[in-house]
Amino acid sequence: MSKVTELEKMMLQTLRKIGTSLVMTVPKAFIDQNGLEEGSQVELRLLGSKMTVEALTRPRYNLAELMAEMPKGFPSVDGWDEMPAVSLENP
């Protein structure tokens, strides 16, 4: 068996039946490491008898990046850039 690195941990999971599905739990270390919570989405990749789980990361944008992507000549509002943040916008 190959040496397991600190980032690569092996664990044994027992499948349980809930309704007509078989389920397993997600280890707390994986949840914490990837900032997951109820409702978070993960991507499953299946290859034969192997299944990998990848936590999806949401891109983080700031207003300057989004504004830079605006097409040239697109209508704008005078004073828009000077308006104060109203929510969770990043400068």
Residue pairs with C-beta under 8 A, 6 or more apart in sequence:
4 10
9 29
11 27
13 24
13 25
14 24
15 22
15 23
15 24
16 22
16 23
16 24
17 23
26 36
26 53
30 36
30 53
30 55
31 37
34 55
34 57
35 55
36 42
36 55
40 55
40 56
41 56
42 53
42 54
42 55
42 56
43 53
43 54
43 56
44 51
44 52
44 53
45 51
45 52
45 54
60 90
61 90
62 89
62 90
62 91
63 89
63 90
63 91
64 91
67 81
70 76
85 91
